[in-house]
Amino acid sequence: MIFDFKYIMYTRQVIEHFRKPSNMGKMSDPDGVGEVGNPICGDLMKIYLAVGKNKKGQEIIKDIKFETLGCVAAIATSSMITELAKGQTLEEALKIKFSDVEKSLGSLPPVKKHCADLAVRALRVAIENYRRKK
C-alpha cells in the first residue's frame, strides 16, 4: 500500500521508519561523526558511530545513531542506513549505496531520492571521521 503524504507518495516502509525511526538520537562520546546537509531542500543529517571489533579482529559498526532535521524521506532514509550499517565491517558499510537504502524502503519518490544519497554520504563521512581520529 502507498500513502499520500503531503502530495508525495510513500511506501509503508518509509512511513514506518518516519513514525518509529530506528537508532534515533545523539550518541555520547562517539568514535566517529558524519554531518551532511542539502542546502536546496534544507535536510541536515548527523550520523554517530561506535566502532568495535568482531571475532576476526575486523572493525565493525558496534552501534550507530542519527539525528536528522528534515522531511519524511530524510528521517526514513537516516533510520534505514543505520539498520543496514549496524554490525557491518567498515568496509562493508562503505559499500552501501543509495539504491540499497531506497530498495530497503520499497522505493522513494523521484523528488526524494536525494535523501538516500544524503544518508549514505553521512555514513561515509562518519567512517572517514573515525579513521582520521585513529
OpenMM code with the backbone's topology and positions (N, CA, C; nanometers):
from openmm import Vec3, app, unit

residues = "MET ILE PHE ASP PHE LYS TYR ILE MET TYR THR ARG GLN VAL ILE GLU HIS PHE ARG LYS PRO SER ASN MET GLY LYS MET SER ASP PRO ASP GLY VAL GLY GLU VAL GLY ASN PRO ILE CYS GLY ASP LEU MET LYS ILE TYR LEU ALA VAL GLY LYS ASN LYS LYS GLY GLN GLU ILE ILE LYS ASP ILE LYS PHE GLU THR LEU GLY CYS VAL ALA ALA ILE ALA THR SER SER MET ILE THR GLU LEU ALA LYS GLY GLN THR LEU GLU GLU ALA LEU LYS ILE LYS PHE SER ASP VAL GLU LYS SER LEU GLY SER LEU PRO PRO VAL LYS LYS HIS CYS ALA ASP LEU ALA VAL ARG ALA LEU ARG VAL ALA ILE GLU ASN TYR ARG ARG LYS LYS".split()
positions = [
    Vec3(0.0839, -0.1178, 0.0000),
    Vec3(0.0000, 0.0000, 0.0000),
    Vec3(0.0889, 0.1248, 0.0000),
    Vec3(0.0476, 0.2252, -0.0702),
    Vec3(0.1219, 0.3505, -0.0801),
    Vec3(0.0404, 0.4603, -0.0127),
    Vec3(0.1091, 0.5471, 0.0605),
    Vec3(0.0437, 0.6561, 0.1319),
    Vec3(0.0742, 0.7885, 0.0636),
    Vec3(-0.0245, 0.8729, 0.0587),
    Vec3(-0.0078, 1.0072, 0.0037),
    Vec3(0.0164, 1.1005, 0.1213),
    Vec3(0.1380, 1.1485, 0.1359),
    Vec3(0.1770, 1.2319, 0.2489),
    Vec3(0.2187, 1.3665, 0.1936),
    Vec3(0.1309, 1.4660, 0.2065),
    Vec3(0.1555, 1.5990, 0.1502),
    Vec3(0.1797, 1.5913, -0.0007),
    Vec3(0.0992, 1.5140, -0.0697),
    Vec3(0.1028, 1.5010, -0.2149),
    Vec3(0.2248, 1.4272, -0.2678),
    Vec3(0.2988, 1.3619, -0.1805),
    Vec3(0.4109, 1.2789, -0.2227),
    Vec3(0.3787, 1.1368, -0.1798),
    Vec3(0.3950, 1.0422, -0.2685),
    Vec3(0.3601, 0.9039, -0.2401),
    Vec3(0.4766, 0.8323, -0.1717),
    Vec3(0.4471, 0.7717, -0.0559),
    Vec3(0.5474, 0.6971, 0.0202),
    Vec3(0.4992, 0.5542, 0.0426),
    Vec3(0.5935, 0.4628, 0.0482),
    Vec3(0.5616, 0.3229, 0.0778),
    Vec3(0.5346, 0.3077, 0.2272),
    Vec3(0.4775, 0.1949, 0.2624),
    Vec3(0.4517, 0.1635, 0.4031),
    Vec3(0.5828, 0.1636, 0.4822),
    Vec3(0.6908, 0.1100, 0.4241),
    Vec3(0.8197, 0.1051, 0.4933),
    Vec3(0.8709, 0.2457, 0.5255),
    Vec3(0.8564, 0.3380, 0.4315),
    Vec3(0.9005, 0.4761, 0.4546),
    Vec3(0.8214, 0.5365, 0.5701),
    Vec3(0.6916, 0.5198, 0.5683),
    Vec3(0.6062, 0.5757, 0.6739),
    Vec3(0.6411, 0.5138, 0.8094),
    Vec3(0.6647, 0.3830, 0.8124),
    Vec3(0.7002, 0.3172, 0.9385),
    Vec3(0.8318, 0.3703, 0.9943),
    Vec3(0.9317, 0.3901, 0.9080),
    Vec3(1.0605, 0.4432, 0.9541),
    Vec3(1.0502, 0.5899, 0.9942),
    Vec3(0.9571, 0.6616, 0.9348),
    Vec3(0.9342, 0.8002, 0.9746),
    Vec3(0.8650, 0.8053, 1.1110),
    Vec3(0.7638, 0.7249, 1.1294),
    Vec3(0.6866, 0.7278, 1.2541),
    Vec3(0.7610, 0.6669, 1.3722),
    Vec3(0.8383, 0.5613, 1.3457),
    Vec3(0.9130, 0.4917, 1.4516),
    Vec3(1.0550, 0.4653, 1.4031),
    Vec3(1.1357, 0.5689, 1.3942),
    Vec3(1.2713, 0.5511, 1.3414),
    Vec3(1.3585, 0.4647, 1.4312),
    Vec3(1.4445, 0.3878, 1.3682),
    Vec3(1.5413, 0.3046, 1.4391),
    Vec3(1.6662, 0.3862, 1.4691),
    Vec3(1.7228, 0.3653, 1.5862),
    Vec3(1.8539, 0.4218, 1.6221),
    Vec3(1.8590, 0.5738, 1.6207),
    Vec3(1.7483, 0.6381, 1.6497),
    Vec3(1.7452, 0.7841, 1.6500),
    Vec3(1.7969, 0.8367, 1.7843),
    Vec3(1.8751, 0.9414, 1.7778),
    Vec3(1.9238, 1.0071, 1.8979),
    Vec3(2.0715, 1.0373, 1.8899),
    Vec3(2.1160, 1.1137, 1.9860),
    Vec3(2.2566, 1.1528, 1.9927),
    Vec3(2.3336, 1.0461, 2.0698),
    Vec3(2.4574, 1.0220, 2.0297),
    Vec3(2.5440, 0.9263, 2.0976),
    Vec3(2.6477, 1.0035, 2.1772),
    Vec3(2.6621, 0.9679, 2.3028),
    Vec3(2.7657, 1.0336, 2.3828),
    Vec3(2.9000, 0.9681, 2.3529),
    Vec3(2.9997, 1.0489, 2.3328),
    Vec3(3.1365, 1.0044, 2.3062),
    Vec3(3.1484, 0.9071, 2.1884),
    Vec3(3.1001, 0.9465, 2.0703),
    Vec3(3.1092, 0.8578, 1.9541),
    Vec3(3.2533, 0.8464, 1.9035),
    Vec3(3.2795, 0.7378, 1.8335),
    Vec3(3.4107, 0.7196, 1.7707),
    Vec3(3.4216, 0.7977, 1.6406),
    Vec3(3.3094, 0.8206, 1.5751),
    Vec3(3.3072, 0.8958, 1.4503),
    Vec3(3.1743, 0.9660, 1.4335),
    Vec3(3.1788, 1.0834, 1.3687),
    Vec3(3.0577, 1.1615, 1.3435),
    Vec3(3.0615, 1.2085, 1.1993),
    Vec3(2.9489, 1.1966, 1.1319),
    Vec3(2.9369, 1.2466, 0.9957),
    Vec3(2.8168, 1.3377, 0.9849),
    Vec3(2.8396, 1.4592, 0.9403),
    Vec3(2.7304, 1.5548, 0.9249),
    Vec3(2.7288, 1.6050, 0.7819),
    Vec3(2.6123, 1.5940, 0.7198),
    Vec3(2.5953, 1.6421, 0.5825),
    Vec3(2.4628, 1.7153, 0.5729),
    Vec3(2.4543, 1.8011, 0.4741),
    Vec3(2.3309, 1.8752, 0.4525),
    Vec3(2.3091, 1.9036, 0.3067),
    Vec3(2.1853, 1.9324, 0.2737),
    Vec3(2.1484, 1.9695, 0.1385),
    Vec3(2.0879, 2.1093, 0.1448),
    Vec3(2.1627, 2.2104, 0.1002),
    Vec3(2.1137, 2.3474, 0.1102),
    Vec3(1.9890, 2.3754, 0.0260),
    Vec3(1.9647, 2.2934, -0.0745),
    Vec3(1.8482, 2.3152, -0.1601),
    Vec3(1.7193, 2.2789, -0.0871),
    Vec3(1.7189, 2.1607, -0.0225),
    Vec3(1.5959, 2.1166, 0.0452),
    Vec3(1.5986, 2.1458, 0.1946),
    Vec3(1.7153, 2.1727, 0.2502),
    Vec3(1.7259, 2.2064, 0.3912),
    Vec3(1.7455, 2.0884, 0.4843),
    Vec3(1.7558, 1.9664, 0.4313),
    Vec3(1.7761, 1.8491, 0.5157),
    Vec3(1.9164, 1.8506, 0.5756),
    Vec3(1.9261, 1.8097, 0.7017),
    Vec3(2.0544, 1.8004, 0.7718),
    Vec3(2.0576, 1.6676, 0.8452),
    Vec3(2.1618, 1.5880, 0.8192),
    Vec3(2.1759, 1.4557, 0.8809),
    Vec3(2.3073, 1.4471, 0.9558),
    Vec3(2.2999, 1.3832, 1.0719),
    Vec3(2.4185, 1.3601, 1.1533),
    Vec3(2.4172, 1.2136, 1.1948),
    Vec3(2.5257, 1.1426, 1.1646),
    Vec3(2.5402, 1.0004, 1.1993),
    Vec3(2.6523, 0.9873, 1.3015),
    Vec3(2.6256, 0.9102, 1.4071),
    Vec3(2.7234, 0.8826, 1.5119),
    Vec3(2.7586, 0.7334, 1.5071),
    Vec3(2.8868, 0.7033, 1.5208),
    Vec3(2.9335, 0.5647, 1.5192),
    Vec3(3.0068, 0.5270, 1.6465),
    Vec3(2.9843, 0.4046, 1.6919),
    Vec3(3.0683, 0.3396, 1.7920),
    Vec3(3.1290, 0.2194, 1.7207),
    Vec3(3.2600, 0.2134, 1.7173),
    Vec3(3.3302, 0.1088, 1.6440),
    Vec3(3.3888, 0.0081, 1.7427),
    Vec3(3.3746, -0.1187, 1.7091),
    Vec3(3.4326, -0.2262, 1.7881),
    Vec3(3.5006, -0.3250, 1.6953),
    Vec3(3.5318, -0.4407, 1.7486),
    Vec3(3.5948, -0.5451, 1.6660),
    Vec3(3.5129, -0.6725, 1.6760),
    Vec3(3.5069, -0.7435, 1.5637),
    Vec3(3.4384, -0.8724, 1.5647),
    Vec3(3.5387, -0.9821, 1.6030),
    Vec3(3.4961, -1.1067, 1.6005),
    Vec3(3.5817, -1.2191, 1.6410),
    Vec3(3.7036, -1.2356, 1.5510),
    Vec3(3.6938, -1.1857, 1.4289),
    Vec3(3.8067, -1.1924, 1.3349),
    Vec3(3.9023, -1.0753, 1.3510),
    Vec3(3.8698, -0.9832, 1.4413),
    Vec3(3.9538, -0.8657, 1.4622),
    Vec3(3.9256, -0.7515, 1.3660),
    Vec3(3.8196, -0.7641, 1.2862),
    Vec3(3.7830, -0.6583, 1.1923),
    Vec3(3.7030, -0.5509, 1.2653),
    Vec3(3.7239, -0.4271, 1.2234),
    Vec3(3.6470, -0.3169, 1.2816),
    Vec3(3.5038, -0.3218, 1.2285),
    Vec3(3.4096, -0.3159, 1.3230),
    Vec3(3.2676, -0.3191, 1.2872),
    Vec3(3.1952, -0.2000, 1.3490),
    Vec3(3.0809, -0.1704, 1.2922),
    Vec3(2.9945, -0.0671, 1.3497),
    Vec3(2.9152, -0.1349, 1.4619),
    Vec3(2.9633, -0.1150, 1.5833),
    Vec3(2.9027, -0.1765, 1.7016),
    Vec3(2.7697, -0.1090, 1.7346),
    Vec3(2.7662, 0.0226, 1.7203),
    Vec3(2.6431, 0.0973, 1.7442),
    Vec3(2.6410, 0.2169, 1.6502),
    Vec3(2.5222, 0.2615, 1.6185),
    Vec3(2.5058, 0.3734, 1.5260),
    Vec3(2.3772, 0.4461, 1.5625),
    Vec3(2.3827, 0.5767, 1.5602),
    Vec3(2.2668, 0.6608, 1.5903),
    Vec3(2.2626, 0.7734, 1.4874),
    Vec3(2.1471, 0.8390, 1.4809),
    Vec3(2.1350, 0.9530, 1.3902),
    Vec3(2.0482, 1.0616, 1.4499),
    Vec3(2.0740, 1.1823, 1.4053),
    Vec3(1.9872, 1.2980, 1.4278),
    Vec3(1.9647, 1.3599, 1.2908),
    Vec3(1.8401, 1.3809, 1.2564),
    Vec3(1.8077, 1.4376, 1.1259),
    Vec3(1.7037, 1.5463, 1.1405),
    Vec3(1.7303, 1.6559, 1.0750),
    Vec3(1.6342, 1.7639, 1.0624),
    Vec3(1.5941, 1.7633, 0.9161),
    Vec3(1.4703, 1.7226, 0.8896),
    Vec3(1.4299, 1.7152, 0.7503),
    Vec3(1.2923, 1.6548, 0.7331),
    Vec3(1.2659, 1.6172, 0.6120),
    Vec3(1.1349, 1.5686, 0.5706),
    Vec3(1.1166, 1.4207, 0.6059),
    Vec3(1.0019, 1.3674, 0.5699),
    Vec3(0.9686, 1.2270, 0.5923),
    Vec3(1.0764, 1.1366, 0.5341),
    Vec3(1.1137, 1.1596, 0.4098),
    Vec3(1.2127, 1.0743, 0.3432),
    Vec3(1.3502, 1.0863, 0.4085),
    Vec3(1.3869, 1.2047, 0.4546),
    Vec3(1.5165, 1.2235, 0.5195),
    Vec3(1.5244, 1.1422, 0.6485),
    Vec3(1.4186, 1.1440, 0.7255),
    Vec3(1.4168, 1.0683, 0.8510),
    Vec3(1.4133, 0.9180, 0.8222),
    Vec3(1.3331, 0.8765, 0.7279),
    Vec3(1.3234, 0.7340, 0.6942),
    Vec3(1.4546, 0.6794, 0.6402),
    Vec3(1.5223, 0.7543, 0.5541),
    Vec3(1.6491, 0.7053, 0.4987),
    Vec3(1.7594, 0.7057, 0.6043),
    Vec3(1.7548, 0.8002, 0.6968),
    Vec3(1.8511, 0.8008, 0.8069),
    Vec3(1.8318, 0.6767, 0.8936),
    Vec3(1.7080, 0.6451, 0.9235),
    Vec3(1.6760, 0.5269, 1.0020),
    Vec3(1.7227, 0.4002, 0.9303),
    Vec3(1.6944, 0.3912, 0.8012),
    Vec3(1.7292, 0.2717, 0.7253),
    Vec3(1.8803, 0.2539, 0.7123),
    Vec3(1.9545, 0.3622, 0.6916),
    Vec3(2.1004, 0.3478, 0.6780),
    Vec3(2.1589, 0.2927, 0.8072),
    Vec3(2.1020, 0.3295, 0.9218),
    Vec3(2.1538, 0.2768, 1.0479),
    Vec3(2.1272, 0.1269, 1.0585),
    Vec3(2.0112, 0.0833, 1.0116),
    Vec3(1.9802, -0.0597, 1.0140),
    Vec3(2.0723, -0.1378, 0.9209),
    Vec3(2.0984, -0.0823, 0.8049),
    Vec3(2.1843, -0.1509, 0.7077),
    Vec3(2.3296, -0.1571, 0.7545),
    Vec3(2.3758, -0.0565, 0.8250),
    Vec3(2.5174, -0.0474, 0.8617),
    Vec3(2.5515, -0.1156, 0.9943),
    Vec3(2.4571, -0.1209, 1.0854),
    Vec3(2.4843, -0.1749, 1.2193),
    Vec3(2.5304, -0.3200, 1.2107),
    Vec3(2.6447, -0.3474, 1.2739),
    Vec3(2.7012, -0.4818, 1.2737),
    Vec3(2.7917, -0.5127, 1.1557),
    Vec3(2.7935, -0.4245, 1.0569),
    Vec3(2.8775, -0.4449, 0.9385),
    Vec3(3.0217, -0.4028, 0.9660),
    Vec3(3.1156, -0.4613, 0.8917),
    Vec3(3.2522, -0.4099, 0.8977),
    Vec3(3.2519, -0.2724, 0.8328),
    Vec3(3.3546, -0.1946, 0.8604),
    Vec3(3.3620, -0.0619, 0.7987),
    Vec3(3.3659, -0.0731, 0.6470),
    Vec3(3.4374, -0.1741, 0.5976),
    Vec3(3.4474, -0.1926, 0.4526),
    Vec3(3.3113, -0.2272, 0.3918),
    Vec3(3.2350, -0.3134, 0.4600),
    Vec3(3.1014, -0.3480, 0.4116),
    Vec3(3.0101, -0.2258, 0.4145),
    Vec3(3.0186, -0.1477, 0.5213),
    Vec3(2.9344, -0.0286, 0.5337),
    Vec3(2.9648, 0.0728, 0.4238),
    Vec3(3.0912, 0.0831, 0.3872),
    Vec3(3.1288, 0.1771, 0.2805),
    Vec3(3.0741, 0.1351, 0.1441),
    Vec3(3.0351, 0.0103, 0.1305),
    Vec3(2.9813, -0.0394, 0.0036),
    Vec3(2.8305, -0.0175, -0.0097),
    Vec3(2.7658, 0.0278, 0.0979),
    Vec3(2.6212, 0.0535, 0.0914),
    Vec3(2.5976, 0.1701, -0.0045),
    Vec3(2.5051, 0.1494, -0.0979),
    Vec3(2.4735, 0.2511, -0.1987),
    Vec3(2.3357, 0.3094, -0.1716),
    Vec3(2.3114, 0.4269, -0.2292),
    Vec3(2.1805, 0.4896, -0.2093),
    Vec3(2.0697, 0.3994, -0.2614),
    Vec3(2.0982, 0.3209, -0.3652),
    Vec3(1.9960, 0.2301, -0.4184),
    Vec3(1.9638, 0.1187, -0.3189),
    Vec3(2.0603, 0.0784, -0.2347),
    Vec3(2.0341, -0.0210, -0.1299),
    Vec3(1.9366, 0.0357, -0.0265),
    Vec3(1.9568, 0.1613, 0.0087),
    Vec3(1.8687, 0.2277, 0.1055),
    Vec3(1.7285, 0.2388, 0.0467),
    Vec3(1.7211, 0.2860, -0.0756),
    Vec3(1.5910, 0.3027, -0.1408),
    Vec3(1.5190, 0.1690, -0.1545),
    Vec3(1.5891, 0.0658, -0.1991),
    Vec3(1.5286, -0.0660, -0.2168),
    Vec3(1.4772, -0.1208, -0.0835),
    Vec3(1.5521, -0.0992, 0.0229),
    Vec3(1.5119, -0.1474, 0.1551),
    Vec3(1.3855, -0.0780, 0.2049),
    Vec3(1.3604, 0.0410, 0.1552),
    Vec3(1.2397, 0.1161, 0.1921),
    Vec3(1.1247, 0.0923, 0.0946),
    Vec3(1.1431, 0.0037, 0.0001),
    Vec3(1.0400, -0.0220, -0.1007),
    Vec3(1.0614, 0.0616, -0.2243),
    Vec3(1.0686, 0.1908, -0.2060),
    Vec3(1.1025, 0.2876, -0.3112),
    Vec3(1.0897, 0.4265, -0.2504),
    Vec3(1.1375, 0.5227, -0.3244),
    Vec3(1.1228, 0.6634, -0.2867),
    Vec3(1.0715, 0.7396, -0.4079),
    Vec3(0.9920, 0.8420, -0.3865),
    Vec3(0.9513, 0.9252, -0.4998),
    Vec3(1.0754, 0.9872, -0.5654),
    Vec3(1.0739, 1.0057, -0.6943),
    Vec3(1.1910, 1.0626, -0.7624),
    Vec3(1.2431, 1.1913, -0.6985),
    Vec3(1.1533, 1.2762, -0.6528),
    Vec3(1.1934, 1.4039, -0.5945),
    Vec3(1.2595, 1.3858, -0.4567),
    Vec3(1.2533, 1.2642, -0.3995),
    Vec3(1.3094, 1.2385, -0.2667),
    Vec3(1.4270, 1.1413, -0.2675),
    Vec3(1.4694, 1.0960, -0.3845),
    Vec3(1.5815, 1.0011, -0.3938),
    Vec3(1.7112, 1.0597, -0.3381),
    Vec3(1.7251, 1.1909, -0.3424),
    Vec3(1.8465, 1.2539, -0.2907),
    Vec3(1.8642, 1.2292, -0.1407),
    Vec3(1.7542, 1.1989, -0.0703),
    Vec3(1.7635, 1.1723, 0.0738),
    Vec3(1.8422, 1.0445, 0.1002),
    Vec3(1.8243, 0.9434, 0.0168),
    Vec3(1.9008, 0.8189, 0.0317),
    Vec3(2.0491, 0.8457, 0.0079),
    Vec3(2.0788, 0.9277, -0.0900),
    Vec3(2.2184, 0.9648, -0.1176),
    Vec3(2.2770, 1.0419, 0.0000),
    Vec3(2.2003, 1.1303, 0.0583),
    Vec3(2.2447, 1.2087, 0.1731),
    Vec3(2.2764, 1.1171, 0.2916),
    Vec3(2.1924, 1.0177, 0.3159),
    Vec3(2.2149, 0.9235, 0.4265),
    Vec3(2.3439, 0.8440, 0.4051),
    Vec3(2.3670, 0.7992, 0.2841),
    Vec3(2.4898, 0.7247, 0.2524),
    Vec3(2.6113, 0.8150, 0.2709),
    Vec3(2.6019, 0.9384, 0.2260),
    Vec3(2.7140, 1.0323, 0.2432),
    Vec3(2.7426, 1.0574, 0.3904),
    Vec3(2.6395, 1.0700, 0.4732),
    Vec3(2.6591, 1.0920, 0.6170),
    Vec3(2.7322, 0.9737, 0.6797),
    Vec3(2.6940, 0.8524, 0.6424),
    Vec3(2.7624, 0.7327, 0.6927),
    Vec3(2.9094, 0.7334, 0.6517),
    Vec3(2.9362, 0.7625, 0.5260),
    Vec3(3.0751, 0.7635, 0.4771),
    Vec3(3.1592, 0.8708, 0.5470),
    Vec3(3.1008, 0.9873, 0.5702),
    Vec3(3.1720, 1.0944, 0.6403),
    Vec3(3.2019, 1.0516, 0.7837),
    Vec3(3.1086, 0.9817, 0.8487),
    Vec3(3.1304, 0.9336, 0.9856),
    Vec3(3.2449, 0.8327, 0.9899),
    Vec3(3.2491, 0.7427, 0.8929),
    Vec3(3.3578, 0.6440, 0.8868),
    Vec3(3.4912, 0.7140, 0.8602),
    Vec3(3.4918, 0.8090, 0.7684),
    Vec3(3.6146, 0.8864, 0.7403),
    Vec3(3.6597, 0.9622, 0.8647),
    Vec3(3.5656, 1.0211, 0.9377),
    Vec3(3.5968, 1.0936, 1.0602),
    Vec3(3.6603, 0.9997, 1.1623),
    Vec3(3.6060, 0.8808, 1.1776),
    Vec3(3.6633, 0.7822, 1.2695),
    Vec3(3.8057, 0.7465, 1.2277),
    Vec3(3.8266, 0.7196, 1.1011),
    Vec3(3.9589, 0.6786, 1.0538),
    Vec3(4.0626, 0.7888, 1.0679),
    Vec3(4.0222, 0.9135, 1.0524),
    Vec3(4.1158, 1.0258, 1.0710),
    Vec3(4.1584, 1.0403, 1.2170),
    Vec3(4.0696, 1.0050, 1.3083),
    Vec3(4.0986, 1.0199, 1.4516),
    Vec3(4.1931, 0.9125, 1.5037),
    Vec3(4.2021, 0.8002, 1.4360),
    Vec3(4.2836, 0.6881, 1.4833),
    Vec3(4.4306, 0.7207, 1.4877),
] * unit.nanometer
topology = app.Topology()
chain = topology.addChain("A")
for resn in residues:
    res = topology.addResidue(resn, chain)
    for name in ("N", "CA", "C"):
        topology.addAtom(name, app.Element.getBySymbol(name[0]), res)
